[in-house]
Amino acid sequence: MTETTPAWLSTDELESTRARMPILYVDAVPVRVDDSGEVTHVGLLLRIGPDGTVSRTLVSGRVLHHERVRDALLRHLEKDLGPVALPRVPASPQPFTVAEYFPTPGITPYHDPRQHAVSLAYVVPVAGDCRPRQDALDLVWFTPQEAASPQVQLEMPGGHGVLLKQALAHVGCLS
């Protein structure tokens, strides 16, 4: 069999690697901004998990071997939001935080039962038409106050609600 995507691991290789070392991820909080650059809305994906539960999540995914972080951000934004979302990722993006996900709950606010993952988290303005794709059922735009509400936070597993609140604080939407 000819290997056409050398940056991808097979399912068995990924499972084995996840059991032995942290995996690098990116998390993106898609936002709409007004003319002055103030965040007016936050986009949250609606997904069905492997166990059948419905939840709200951020754009998230692995960084491939030999892939720049900026390219990984753009790839995952397009994968989840569609090809005409028009994300504005700077030439040299700076994360607002680094989130460490552990398979053991309680070490940090972030939990991923599959693995130990380190994620660089970004707030990314999007200007185009967003149409969820892949395993996302829908994309809903919330005001920053709605996104930070206890009701929405309860719908965000694995610490994504905590990460969202950090993003909102970073852009001046929470005090």
Disulfide bonds with the S-S distance in Angstrom:
none
